[in-house]
Amino acid sequence: MNKHILKALGCILVILLLGACKSDPPVVKDDDKKVVTPTKKKPHAKVPRFNRDSAYAYVEKQVAFGPRVPNTAAHTACKNWLVSKFNSFGAEVIEDDFDAKGYTGTIYKATNIIAQYNPGHAKRILLAAHWDTRFIGDYDKDTAKQKDPIPGADDGGSGVGVLLEIARVLGENNIDMGVDIILFDVEDQGEGKGAEASWCLGAQHWSKNPHVPGYRNEFGILLDMVGSKGARFTREGGSMAVAPQVVNKMWKLAKNMGYGNYFVMDQTREIIDDHYFVNRMSNTKMIDIINRPANTQTGFGHYWHTHDDDMDVINKTTLRAVGQTVLAVLYRSSDGSF
């Protein structure tokens, strides 16, 4: 009897051991198998609406201060207003004060205004415009006015107006990326047909002294003269030299959004503008959105550096074409689809 019990118990034990062997998975060494976690694509970010009426009002307000020439009361009043607007839009604002020596020997008390969104984010895009206006209307047909400062509605005012509206939008719509907006000072006080280095003194200062040591970004976009009716934004030569992919993708995007009549595929020569010095003196590769009309003597609008550069040349549809395109670039860059 005991033998039978022992035999039965032995069979049960063998069955249990076999069952255990079947249920235990084989041991796999780390070197034999690597677990690959598939990367998830970020969902497409919704591109907010650019308000052209708001941008127009920001241009109008700047012009109401009068010519924003450094060392004048209008310049100081406008600076204080710009800083207050960026603060009200939730940006972290830096007032970078510096002295700049003009080609005439004048020492300008200048300020680059920097508005930061998500300053701790590693991925960043830089947007820029200049906020000063020219101290003389050297291309005015009326020689009696050539020594007087110009209103600068488009040349300075339009780019700033678009960036203020973009700042307002960023403050109300989260973006998974860092955005830096810089308003360069002392851009337009250079010597006509003179030395290149007499222009864009604020951009030169920032390029040598960025607001963050070792500052880097994906790319930069400069806005200059972006508000006149029928503006024609060509692929500027300096932009194509440093960041052709950004230019081509942005111009294609603008066309797909219905703004191909503004962002034309013609390529024009490199010009001296803030991006010229940023590209040569900093880690940023900056493109320039600037109006280059066909068949004008200067290559710029008929009002360029004249007293005709007033609110009469500003067009809301043009402001929206530029602002909505830049917003699309920002939000699509944030989700990786640009």
C-alpha positions in Angstrom: 0.0 0.0 0.0 2.8 2.4 0.9 4.5 1.6 -2.4 1.4 2.6 -4.3 1.0 5.8 -2.4 4.6 6.7 -3.0 4.3 5.9 -6.7 1.2 8.1 -7.0 2.8 11.0 -5.1 5.8 10.7 -7.4 3.6 10.9 -10.5 1.8 14.0 -9.1 5.1 15.6 -8.4 6.3 15.0 -12.0 3.1 16.5 -13.4 3.4 19.6 -11.3 7.0 20.1 -12.3 6.2 19.7 -16.0 3.3 22.2 -15.6 5.7 24.6 -13.9 8.2 24.3 -16.7 5.5 25.0 -19.3 4.3 28.2 -17.6 7.8 29.7 -16.9 9.0 31.9 -19.8 12.5 31.4 -21.1 15.1 33.6 -19.6 16.3 36.2 -22.2 19.5 38.0 -21.6 19.7 41.8 -22.1 22.0 41.3 -25.0 19.6 39.0 -26.8 16.6 41.2 -26.9 16.3 45.0 -26.9 12.9 46.6 -26.2 12.2 49.4 -28.6 9.6 51.9 -27.5 7.9 53.5 -30.6 8.1 57.3 -30.6 4.8 59.0 -30.6 4.2 61.9 -32.9 3.1 65.1 -31.2 -0.5 66.1 -32.2 -0.7 69.0 -34.6 -0.9 72.3 -32.8 -3.8 74.6 -33.6 -2.5 77.8 -35.2 -4.3 80.8 -33.6 -5.8 83.6 -35.5 -3.8 86.7 -36.2 -5.9 89.9 -35.7 -5.1 92.4 -38.4 -7.0 95.2 -36.7 -5.0 94.8 -33.5 -1.7 94.9 -35.5 -2.8 98.0 -37.3 -3.7 99.7 -34.1 -0.2 98.9 -32.7 1.4 100.5 -35.8 -0.9 103.6 -35.4 0.0 104.0 -31.8 3.7 104.0 -32.6 3.3 106.7 -35.3 1.2 108.8 -32.8 4.3 109.2 -30.6 6.1 110.9 -33.6 9.4 109.9 -35.1 11.1 107.4 -32.7 14.6 108.7 -33.1 17.0 107.8 -30.3 17.7 110.6 -27.8 14.2 112.1 -28.2 11.2 112.2 -25.9 9.1 110.3 -28.5 11.7 107.5 -28.5 11.6 107.2 -24.7 7.8 107.3 -24.6 7.4 104.7 -27.2 10.0 102.4 -25.4 8.0 102.6 -22.2 4.8 101.8 -24.0 6.4 98.8 -25.9 7.8 97.4 -22.6 4.4 97.8 -20.9 2.6 96.0 -23.8 5.0 93.0 -23.7 4.5 92.8 -19.9 0.8 92.9 -20.3 1.0 89.9 -22.7 2.8 87.8 -20.2 6.3 88.0 -21.6 9.5 88.1 -19.5 11.0 91.4 -20.6 14.6 92.6 -20.7 15.5 96.2 -21.4 19.1 96.0 -22.8 20.4 99.6 -22.5 23.6 100.5 -24.4 25.4 103.4 -25.9 25.8 103.5 -29.7 28.0 105.9 -31.6 26.5 107.0 -34.9 28.5 107.9 -38.0 28.0 111.6 -37.2 29.7 111.1 -33.8 26.4 111.3 -31.9 26.2 109.0 -28.9 22.7 107.3 -28.9 21.2 106.2 -25.6 19.6 103.1 -27.0 17.6 100.1 -25.8 17.1 96.6 -27.4 13.8 95.3 -26.0 13.6 91.6 -25.6 10.4 89.7 -24.8 10.8 86.0 -23.9 8.2 83.2 -23.9 9.0 79.9 -22.2 12.5 81.1 -21.4 13.5 77.7 -20.0 12.6 75.7 -23.1 15.6 74.4 -25.1 13.9 74.6 -28.5 13.6 78.3 -29.5 12.8 80.6 -32.4 13.8 84.2 -32.6 11.6 87.0 -34.1 12.9 90.5 -34.6 12.2 94.0 -36.0 13.6 97.4 -35.5 11.7 100.0 -33.5 13.6 103.2 -34.2 12.9 105.5 -37.2 15.2 107.4 -39.5 16.4 110.8 -38.3 16.3 112.3 -41.8 14.1 111.9 -44.9 17.1 111.7 -47.3 15.0 110.3 -50.2 12.2 112.8 -49.9 11.4 114.6 -53.1 10.9 117.8 -51.1 14.4 118.9 -50.4 13.2 121.1 -47.6 12.1 118.0 -45.7 15.1 115.9 -46.2 16.7 116.9 -42.9 13.6 116.2 -40.9 12.9 112.8 -39.2 10.3 110.5 -40.9 7.1 109.0 -39.4 8.3 105.4 -40.1 4.9 103.7 -40.3 6.2 100.9 -42.4 9.9 101.2 -41.9 10.0 100.1 -38.3 6.4 100.5 -37.3 4.8 97.6 -39.3 7.3 94.9 -38.1 6.8 96.0 -34.5 3.0 96.0 -34.9 3.0 92.5 -36.2 5.3 91.2 -33.4 3.2 92.9 -30.8 0.1 91.1 -32.1 2.1 87.8 -32.2 3.1 88.5 -28.6 -0.5 88.9 -27.5 -1.4 85.7 -29.2 1.4 83.8 -27.5 0.3 85.1 -24.2 -3.2 83.7 -24.7 -2.3 80.4 -26.5 0.2 78.0 -25.0 3.1 76.9 -27.3 5.4 74.0 -26.6 8.5 75.9 -27.6 10.5 79.0 -26.6 10.0 82.2 -28.5 12.2 85.3 -28.2 11.1 88.6 -29.7 13.8 91.3 -30.1 13.1 94.9 -31.0 16.4 96.2 -32.2 17.2 99.9 -31.7 19.4 102.2 -33.8 18.9 100.3 -37.0 18.0 103.2 -39.2 20.6 105.9 -38.2 23.2 104.8 -40.8 25.1 106.8 -43.4 23.4 106.8 -46.8 25.7 105.1 -49.3 28.2 105.0 -46.5 29.9 102.2 -44.5 27.8 99.1 -43.9 28.8 99.0 -40.2 27.1 102.4 -39.6 23.7 100.6 -39.9 21.9 98.3 -37.5 23.8 99.2 -34.4 21.3 97.5 -32.1 21.6 94.2 -34.0 25.4 94.4 -33.9 25.3 95.1 -30.1 23.0 92.1 -29.5 25.0 89.8 -31.7 28.1 90.5 -29.6 26.1 90.5 -26.3 23.2 88.1 -26.5 20.6 88.3 -23.7 21.6 84.7 -22.7 25.2 83.6 -22.7 25.8 81.1 -25.5 22.2 81.7 -26.8 21.1 79.4 -29.5 17.9 78.8 -31.4 16.5 76.9 -34.4 16.5 80.0 -36.6 15.4 83.7 -36.6 12.9 85.7 -38.7 13.4 89.4 -39.2 10.3 91.6 -40.2 11.1 94.8 -42.0 8.6 96.9 -44.0 5.9 94.3 -43.9 2.8 96.5 -43.9 2.3 98.3 -47.2 -0.5 97.5 -49.8 0.7 95.1 -52.4 3.9 94.3 -50.7 6.2 91.8 -52.5 8.3 89.6 -50.2 11.1 88.0 -52.3 13.5 85.4 -51.2 16.3 87.7 -50.1 19.9 86.6 -51.0 21.4 86.7 -47.6 18.5 84.7 -46.2 18.9 82.1 -48.9 22.6 81.9 -48.2 22.2 80.9 -44.5 18.9 79.2 -44.3 17.4 78.3 -47.7 15.3 75.4 -46.3 13.6 77.7 -43.9 12.9 80.3 -46.6 11.6 77.8 -49.1 9.4 76.0 -46.5 8.0 79.3 -45.2 7.3 80.7 -48.7 5.6 77.4 -49.7 3.5 77.5 -46.5 2.5 81.1 -47.2 1.4 80.1 -50.7 -0.7 77.1 -49.4 -2.3 79.5 -46.9 -3.4 81.8 -49.8 -0.6 84.4 -49.5 1.4 83.5 -52.5 0.7 86.9 -54.1 2.8 88.4 -51.2 5.4 85.7 -50.7 6.8 85.5 -54.2 9.4 83.0 -55.3 11.7 85.5 -57.0 15.2 85.7 -55.5 16.7 89.1 -55.0 20.2 90.3 -53.9 21.4 90.4 -50.3 20.7 93.6 -48.5 22.1 95.3 -45.4 19.6 94.8 -42.7 19.6 93.6 -39.1 19.9 90.0 -40.2 23.1 90.8 -42.1 25.0 91.4 -38.9 23.2 88.7 -36.9 24.2 86.1 -39.4 27.8 87.1 -39.4 28.3 87.9 -35.7 26.1 85.4 -33.8 25.0 81.8 -33.7 21.7 82.6 -35.2 20.7 82.0 -38.8 18.2 84.7 -39.5 16.0 85.2 -42.6 14.5 88.5 -43.7 10.9 89.2 -44.7 11.1 92.5 -46.4 9.2 94.3 -49.2 11.1 94.4 -52.4 8.9 96.0 -55.1 9.7 95.5 -58.7 10.8 98.4 -60.9 11.6 101.1 -58.2 14.7 103.2 -58.2 15.8 102.2 -54.7 14.5 98.7 -54.7 12.2 99.5 -51.8 8.8 101.2 -51.6 8.3 104.7 -53.1 7.9 106.0 -49.6 11.1 104.6 -48.3 13.1 107.2 -46.2 10.6 109.9 -47.0 7.8 111.6 -45.2 5.3 109.6 -47.2 6.0 106.6 -44.9 2.9 107.3 -42.8 -0.3 105.4 -42.0 -1.6 105.9 -45.5 0.8 103.2 -46.7 -0.2 100.6 -44.1 -2.6 97.9 -45.2 -4.3 95.5 -42.8 -4.5 92.6 -45.3 -0.7 92.7 -45.7 -0.2 92.8 -42.0 -2.4 89.7 -41.7 -0.6 87.8 -44.5 2.7 88.2 -42.7 1.5 87.7 -39.1 -0.6 84.7 -39.9 2.3 83.1 -41.8 4.7 83.7 -38.9 2.2 82.3 -36.4 1.9 79.1 -38.6 5.6 78.7 -38.7 5.8 79.0 -34.9 3.1 76.6 -34.0 4.0 74.1 -36.6 7.6 74.2 -35.5 6.4 73.5 -32.0 4.8 70.2 -33.0 7.5 69.3 -35.5 5.4 69.7 -38.7 7.3 72.7 -40.1 
